[in-house]
């Protein structure tokens, strides 16, 4: 059974996450961790911004196509 509170899919919980954090600390050291966290935060914000912009562009294009595809109602046949 998987842990519904797991942060990383496939990692079941506390000990695994603690091990990952310890490895990151050993690899980069305590002085570089804030820099890495800041860079990751900026990257995530840029990614979210880009995906939101792309989604908005697609929605706008779909709205334009739907607006252009609307057909005017047929004229009365009384004009004959």
Rosetta silent file (secondary structure, phi, psi, omega in degrees, C-alpha in Angstrom):
SEQUENCE: XXXXXXXXXXXXXXXXXXXXXXXXXXXXXXXXXXXXXXXXXXXXXXXXXXXXXXXXXXXXXXXXXXXXXXXXXXXXXXXX
SCORE:     score description
SCORE:     0.000 S_00000001
   1 L     0.000  134.572 -178.249    0.000    0.000    0.000 S_00000001
   2 L   -88.974  155.740  179.469    1.400    3.405   -0.923 S_00000001
   3 L   -82.277  120.095 -179.626    1.564    6.377    1.349 S_00000001
   4 L   -69.149  -12.686 -178.191   -0.967    9.027    0.251 S_00000001
   5 L  -100.768    8.559 -179.767    1.219   11.706    1.842 S_00000001
   6 L   -66.027  133.449 -179.119    4.363   10.845   -0.117 S_00000001
   7 L   -77.618  -43.808 -178.882    5.909   13.930   -1.695 S_00000001
   8 L  -105.709  124.495  179.135    7.774   12.081   -4.422 S_00000001
   9 L   -58.810  134.736 -179.201    5.866    9.324   -6.255 S_00000001
  10 L    92.388  -18.290  175.965    7.462    5.965   -5.599 S_00000001
  11 L   -99.221  118.828 -168.595    9.128    7.160   -2.384 S_00000001
  12 L   -77.235  -21.498 -179.934    7.031    5.832    0.453 S_00000001
  13 L   170.959 -145.855 -167.793    7.830    8.252    3.192 S_00000001
  14 H   -57.293  -51.706 -175.065   10.088    9.718    5.825 S_00000001
  15 H   -65.187  -40.869  179.950   13.204    7.550    5.795 S_00000001
  16 H   -65.480  -42.533  178.934   13.545    7.565    2.033 S_00000001
  17 H   -65.457  -40.199  177.209   13.062   11.324    1.874 S_00000001
  18 H   -62.138  -39.746  178.105   15.557   11.813    4.702 S_00000001
  19 H   -64.647  -42.953  178.390   18.087    9.692    2.800 S_00000001
  20 H   -62.502  -45.241  179.165   17.607   11.762   -0.358 S_00000001
  21 H   -62.792  -38.544  178.062   18.036   15.019    1.589 S_00000001
  22 H   -64.783  -40.888  178.509   21.196   13.674    3.255 S_00000001
  23 H   -64.546  -41.464  177.696   22.657   12.735   -0.142 S_00000001
  24 H   -62.486  -42.267  178.738   21.885   16.196   -1.534 S_00000001
  25 H   -62.222  -41.946  179.083   23.532   17.770    1.509 S_00000001
  26 H   -67.736  -38.854 -177.619   26.634   15.613    1.042 S_00000001
  27 H   -71.096  -42.775 -171.918   26.863   16.327   -2.686 S_00000001
  28 H  -106.606  -20.033 -179.895   26.363   20.087   -2.619 S_00000001
  29 H    82.673  159.228 -175.585   27.176   21.141    0.930 S_00000001
  30 H   -69.561  -24.581 -178.107   25.211   23.390    3.261 S_00000001
  31 H   -75.871  -30.543 -177.250   26.413   26.643    1.659 S_00000001
  32 H   -89.407  -14.264 -177.877   25.118   25.791   -1.836 S_00000001
  33 H   -58.288  -44.943  177.693   21.712   24.437   -0.754 S_00000001
  34 H   -61.785  -38.198  177.776   20.032   27.882   -0.597 S_00000001
  35 H   -62.945  -43.841 -179.377   21.406   28.723   -4.058 S_00000001
  36 H   -65.797  -43.189  179.285   20.128   25.438   -5.463 S_00000001
  37 H   -62.893  -40.851  178.731   16.728   25.870   -3.822 S_00000001
  38 H   -64.817  -43.527  179.003   16.447   29.407   -5.207 S_00000001
  39 H   -63.863  -39.998  178.220   17.417   28.261   -8.699 S_00000001
  40 H   -65.515  -41.196  178.150   14.891   25.426   -8.543 S_00000001
  41 H   -61.583  -43.979  177.943   12.183   27.837   -7.389 S_00000001
  42 H   -63.028  -41.706  179.928   12.928   30.221  -10.265 S_00000001
  43 H   -63.468  -41.876  179.280   12.894   27.348  -12.736 S_00000001
  44 H   -65.086  -42.226  178.261    9.543   26.099  -11.456 S_00000001
  45 H   -62.696  -42.819  178.307    8.056   29.614  -11.646 S_00000001
  46 H   -63.097  -41.633  179.867    9.319   30.047  -15.230 S_00000001
  47 H   -63.614  -45.690  178.581    7.925   26.649  -16.196 S_00000001
  48 H   -62.330  -41.892  179.120    4.515   27.431  -14.679 S_00000001
  49 H   -62.301  -43.619 -179.967    4.476   30.827  -16.375 S_00000001
  50 H   -65.914  -41.139  179.510    5.321   29.280  -19.744 S_00000001
  51 H   -68.351  -38.006  176.983    2.679   26.565  -19.406 S_00000001
  52 H   -64.569  -41.495  178.660    0.050   29.112  -18.366 S_00000001
  53 H   -64.011  -43.425  179.231    0.945   31.316  -21.340 S_00000001
  54 H   -63.053  -41.491  178.283    0.782   28.347  -23.713 S_00000001
  55 H   -62.961  -43.838  178.491   -2.592   27.317  -22.287 S_00000001
  56 H   -62.997  -40.475  178.894   -3.917   30.860  -22.673 S_00000001
  57 H   -62.809  -43.732  179.667   -2.643   31.015  -26.268 S_00000001
  58 H   -64.330  -44.160  178.847   -4.342   27.731  -27.150 S_00000001
  59 H   -61.424  -42.221  179.916   -7.616   28.832  -25.527 S_00000001
  60 H   -62.596  -43.986  178.820   -7.476   32.150  -27.377 S_00000001
  61 H   -63.684  -42.028  178.633   -6.876   30.395  -30.705 S_00000001
  62 H   -64.095  -39.669  177.039   -9.734   27.965  -30.064 S_00000001
  63 H   -63.352  -41.472  178.684  -12.045   30.858  -29.217 S_00000001
  64 H   -62.787  -43.726  179.615  -11.030   32.636  -32.439 S_00000001
  65 H   -64.558  -42.380  179.619  -11.676   29.503  -34.507 S_00000001
  66 H   -64.300  -39.266  179.530  -15.045   28.957  -32.817 S_00000001
  67 H   -66.295  -40.838  179.283  -16.001   32.579  -33.429 S_00000001
  68 H   -70.518  -29.069 -176.670  -15.019   32.338  -37.117 S_00000001
  69 H   -79.475  -14.701  179.581  -16.861   29.026  -37.539 S_00000001
  70 L   -63.348  133.771 -178.941  -20.187   30.448  -36.400 S_00000001
  71 L  -104.533  137.839  176.569  -22.588   30.620  -39.337 S_00000001
  72 L   -65.703  147.624  178.605  -25.144   33.367  -39.677 S_00000001
  73 L   -63.044  147.608 -178.259  -28.742   32.120  -39.524 S_00000001
  74 L   -63.873  149.822  179.377  -30.256   31.508  -42.959 S_00000001
  75 L   -73.605  158.451  178.185  -32.229   34.321  -44.560 S_00000001
  76 L   -63.340  145.903  176.482  -36.016   34.086  -44.863 S_00000001
  77 H   -83.227    2.500 -178.910  -37.328   32.300  -47.923 S_00000001
  78 H   -71.987  -14.283 -177.053  -40.010   35.024  -48.264 S_00000001
  79 H   -74.387   -9.071 -177.331  -37.715   37.051  -50.516 S_00000001
  80 L   -72.143    0.000    0.000  -38.412   34.758  -53.501 S_00000001
